[in-house]
Every structure is written in structure tokens, then in C-alpha cells.
Amino acid sequence: MAKSRKLLLSPSETPWRGQEQVHLPLRKASAVQELLRRVGIGVVLLLIITLVVYVDHESYVDLTAHDGVSFLDAFYYATVTMTTTGYGDIVPVSPHARLINALIVTPIRVAFLALLVGTTVEVLANEGRRALMDAQWRKTLRQHTIVIGYGTMGQSAVSTLIGNGVPPEKIVVIDRNPHAVTAANRQNLAAFEGDATSRELLHRAELPKAREVIITINSDDTTILVTLTVRQLNRGAHLVAAVRDVENKPLLIQSGANAIVTSSDAVGRLMGLSAISPYLGTVIEDMLTPRTGLDIVQRMITKQEDGIRTSEVQGERVLAVIRNQTLRRFYEVGSDVLQLGDEIIVVRGVHEPQRGKSGLDRPRS
């Protein structure tokens, strides 16, 4: 799901010439598989004509060599007949051979021409069809999540989003690596192959309409540049970025990131905790690993939980309360009694029944 494509858009749309089209998830056989299938059909048709002629070779004459019709001659006759070249050096002479040519060989030749023309038309029309699909896809894309960088961190982030109820069709991947784009398509994700610092490419991914942006690029300087570009195009999106060096965290904050994960520092801290206390490291890794043991989630409180204390929430341990866009940890004054409209961050077993509405479903303010 090619570079520098021309789009065929309606007159009311602005044409994006020379820009990437979205790579949508594959729903059918690839172009190579389809081409091989049609070549196989052509070969089968060719062999049918060859066998028809060779089985009845005594009813054909070679006007050039006058030495009978061999299997090679039959194959030659089939090729020049099916491609409508028709040199006329090998011809059917008996009435039944001519009847067979009229009833069998001619329909096969017509079928081959239809196959050839159909393949050519499909190749020519493919670009227009992809452009129309691209335009339709962009029209319906709203409140989506853009993941820039589909390496190990990006794939883990996407798995977490999907595991928390974000539909795959609401996730768009951007990556320079064509293999990463293919991997995203295999996960039923739409993806762009290109440079995320390109404003045109970000417009193609409908960044101004995105709700969340996750940046997981291995280069800190590129991450900062992408963050600046993203924030210029969309000031309201929740922007999460990963950096390798903790010293670059203030730059990302100034660039407009809402949340920053220091990948090397976080991994190093987890390793240190595991060395000091293996059980502590195991519990933290358990909470970070989806669908195993413990799970940490953010959700809205239910009507039944209005007015109760955080310690009274059944089946979960409340770590923090979010009220009026302010985070209150469990030990802070005023966070122990829940009110309607609060969100809570809880730890629970993966098999515990889910209550409340996930915070991922709420629009960002």
C-alpha cells in the first residue's frame, strides 16, 4: 500500500502533488500475486490450445517445412494464434479441425485478449483508485492517534492503545522505514512512509484533526524538531514523546510536549530496582506488560462510586484521582472522597471486571 504519487481529487479539494498517499491495510492479494495469477491463467490457456492441436496434429499441415506438425509446432501455432499474430504457415485442413478452432481455440483467444486488456486497464486505473481511496479515508478521519516511529517503542504503544479500547482504524503510523510501514499494515493500521518533519506529510495524516500524537523516534534532535512541527499544526492534541537523554527533557517541554518518557533512564531505573529488589522490579514490569498479572488503567468513576472513599473501591487499588484536570495522588488531602466527574488511576488484576469509562475515550481539553 509508492512514492511521489499524483492524486485524482474532486474539484473542491486541493491537489497534493508529489506527496505520499496512505498505505492502507491489505484486504486482498498483493499486485504481484494478482499478476502471477493472471500469468498462470494465460499459460494454462496456451497449453490447452497446444494440446488440442497436438492431439489432432494429422489434421494440420505445415506449409513451410512440409514435415508434419510436432509438439513444438503445436506450441508455436498456439502462441501465434492466441496472440492474434497468425503467420498462416500452420493451418487446419480437415473440417473437424476447423470446427474445433471455431468452437474452442477462438473463444480461448478472445478470453486471453480480455485477460490482457483487463490487466492493462487495471494497472492504468490503479493509481486513480488509490487516490480516491486516499481522499475518502482522509475525509472520515477525526479524533485519531498518530504514532510517529513504529519501532519497538511504537509497536508497544500501539498494542497498549488497542488493548485499552482504541480501534485500529483510529491509529495512523508514520515511519521512514518501508518495512515498518508493512508491519503496521499487517496489524490493520493505516501508515505513511516518509519524514515526519515534513509539514505536508503531517497534513496528509490529518494531524490538525488528531487527538493524540505519540513520538517514538530514536534520535532526540529529530524528536524535538517533530514536536515543534506537530505543535505548530495542532495546539490542542495531547503530545507524548520519548527521549533517550534526560538532558533533552526541558527542550521537549519547551517545544510543547505534554508528557515525556525518558527511555534510557526508565529502563535503567527498572534494571536498578530489579537488582536491588527482584520482586519490586517484577511487579513494576508486570504493570507495564499488557494482559499479564496486574494492569494499570485510568477510568471515569461510576455513579455507584460517587461519595465513597478511594479505599472503598472494590477490586482495585486507587493510585491517583484526576479532578478538574488536576492530578491528586492517593496521599494528598482532598483526594480520598470521590465525586462524579472524577477520573481515577487504578491498579487491578487483568481478570477483574472493568468498571467505568476508560479515560482514553474522553476528548482531551
Helices and strands as residue ranges (DSSP letters): H 31-55, G 57-59, E 60-62, H 71-82, E 90-92, H 95-100, I 101-105, H 106-139, E 145-148, H 152-163, G 168-170, E 171-175, H 178-186, E 190-193, H 199-204, G 207-209, E 212-215, H 220-233, E 238-243, G 246-248, H 249-255, E 259-262, H 263-276, H 278-288, E 294-300, G 303-305, G 310-312, E 317-323, E 326-329, E 343-349, G 359-361
